[in-house]
Amino acid sequence: MNERQELILKIIVEEYIETAAPVSSSFLVEKYKLDISSATVRNEMAELELAGYIMQPHTSSGRIPTEQAYLWFVENLAPKKISNALASKLVVPEIWDELSLKALAKNLADISGLAVFCAFHRHNLYYTGISNLLSQPEFTQSKLVYDMSVIIDRLDDIINEAFDEFVEGPKISLGQDCLFGSFTASVTSKYRLKDHVGILGIIGPLRQDYEKNWQLINHLYEQISK
């Protein structure tokens, strides 16, 4: 990709993450005051589509990101430390134990607007925010709701089987690389607390605020690891 295509793709991904609405060339030029014509943007978008980064839904003239686009976006993400405003929404417990981690998971689900799980150790899983997850626009399709329900029913087994594969510090996994289905993405971290090892994670669709969720998980990992 050239620099102009990278800029256009970055804007498309960020806009779609925020609005869940297909992005058109005229919208990009108008909102971002791009110093190029809509026709030029359309040509660049056509190249991005041919390269597999964006696609056109049947019911729209705009474009949406593909898994390949999200992978590119995440690989080029340079998240900053969490803002004071965002950190203030997290109720970090004074005593780290199973009960406080459950309360923290609920708080994290509210802030992220997605599902959150906390594996305290093998065979001891708590999850919350499933209604947040299924209320996302992606899950208006009944097949995806069914597929996600199958994943939720198997969540304990999935996390237990992959327990040793999780790493300390925030890690983003999406699409084909995500344990929870190719239509999902997760931000997870293994943590060490007293005499046990656990995992904390956010699960959502491919369209999610990766930078924000990375910051949330990273901040909590740092707090637990103190």
N, C-alpha and C positions, 0 to 999 in steps of 0.2 A: 504493500500500500504506500501511496505517496502521502505527504503531510496533510494535504487537503482531505483525502479520503479518511485518514485517521481522525481528523477533527470531526468530520461529518458522522463517522461511525460512533465516536465517543458521545456526541450529542444525541444521536438516535438511541443509544443504550440508556443514557441517563434520563432522557425524556420518557422512554417507555417504562423504565423502572418507576418513575414518579407517577405516571398517568395511566399506564396500561392501555394506552391508545396508540394505534399506528401513527407513524410520523411521516408527513408529506414534505416534499421539497419546498413548496411555497411557505409552509409553516416554519421550516428551518431558516429560510432567508428572512422572513418577516420578524420572527422572535429574536433571532440572534444577530440581526443586522449584518448578515454575511455580505462581503463585498464582491459577490458573484451573483449571477442570474439564477433563477429557478431552473432554467434549462440546463445550465452547467451542473447544478446540484443533482438534477435528475440523471444526467450522464454518469456522474460519479456514483450515484446510488445504483445505477444499472451495473456498473463494474463491481461494486460491493456485493450485489446480488449474484452475479455470475461467480464470484469467488466464494460464495456460500456464507457470507456474514449476515445478510439480511434476507427477508422473504416478504412476500405480499400475501396477506390474508385474502380470502376470496371475496370478502364483503367490503374491502377498503382499497382506496387508491394509495394509502400510505404503506410504510414498511415497518416490520418489527425485527428485533434481533433474533438470530439463531443461537444454538448452543455454542457454535464456533465464535460468535461475536462476544458472548459472555465470557468464554475462556480467554479471548484476547483482552477483554476489559479487565478481568481479574489479574491476568499476568502483568498488566501495565498499571495496576492499582498501587498507589503509594500512600496508604492511609496514615493520617496524622494521629497524634495522641488524642484521646477522647476529650471533647470540650467540657468545660465546667458545667454548662447547661445540661448536657446529656448525662454526665456523671452524677449530677445532683438528683436525677430521677431514679437512680439505682440505690436501693436501700441495702447497703453493705453491712452484713451482720457483725457484731462485736465478737461473737463466739461462733466459730465455724463448726457446725455439727449437721447431722442429717436433717433435723427439723428446720434449721435456719436456711439450709440449701434448698429445701422445698419451697420455702417462702420466697427465696431469691429467684427461683425458677419461675414462679408465678409473676413476680415483678418484671422479670426479663421478658416473659411472654407478652405482658401488657405493653412494654416499651417497644419491642420489636414488631408486635402485631402478628407474630408467627407462633409456631409450636416450639416448645423448649423441652429438652430432656436432661435429666441428671442421673447418671449411673454412679451410685456410691461405691460399688465394687461389682464384681460379677454377680449376676442373678439378683440384683437389687436395683431396680429401675423405677424412676418417677418421671412422669411426663405430664405436661399441661399445655394449654393453648391450642388444642386441636380445632376448636371452633374458629379461632383466629385463622388458622391455616386453611380450613375448608371454606372460609368466607372470602378468600381471595378470588379475583375474577376468573383465574384459570380453572377453578373448580366448579364453574357453571356447567361444565361437561360431565355428564353422569358417569362416563367411562373413567375419567380421571378421579372422580370421587370414589368409585369402586376400587381402582388401583391403589389409591392412597389408603383406603380402609384396610386393604390386604396388608400393606406395609405396617400400618399401626398395629394390626393384630399380631404381627410378627416382630415388633420392635425389640422386644426383650431378646429374642433369639438372634436377631440381626446384630445388635450391639454386643451381645455376649460373644458371638462367633468372631467378631472383628475387634474385640477389646484390645488385643496387643498391637493392632495396627494403628491405633490412634496415637497422636504425638502431642507432646507438651507445647503449649503456645498455640495461638489461633491458626487454624488451617481451613481454607475454603475448598470444598469439593462440589462439583456440579455435573449434572448430566450423566454421561456414561460412567464417570468416576465416582458418583455419589452412591453410597450404600443404600439410600432410601428411595431409589428409583431414578430413571433417566430424565424424568420430568421434574426433578427436585434439585435443590442445592442446600448445602449445610455449611455452617461455620462452627467448628468444634475445637475443643482443647482438652487434653488429658491434664489432670491436676493431682497433686500429692497433698494429702491432708492427714496429719498425725500418722497413724499406722496403716493407712490404706490409700489406694489409688482410685480415682474416679474420673468421670468424663462429663463435661458440660457442653451442650450443643444447641444451636438454633436450626430448625428445619423449615424450609419454605419452598416455594416454586422457584424456577430458574429466575424469574423476575423478582428480585428482592434488592434491598439497599445493602450491597455487599460492604461498602466502606463503614457504614453505621454498625452493622452486625459484627464486623471484624473488630471495631473499636470496643463494642460492648464485651465481647468474649475476651479480648486482650486485657481490658481493664480488670475484669473479674479474675482472670488467671493471675495477674500481677498481685491483686489483693489477697487471693488465697495463698499465693506462694511466699508472702512476706514472712 
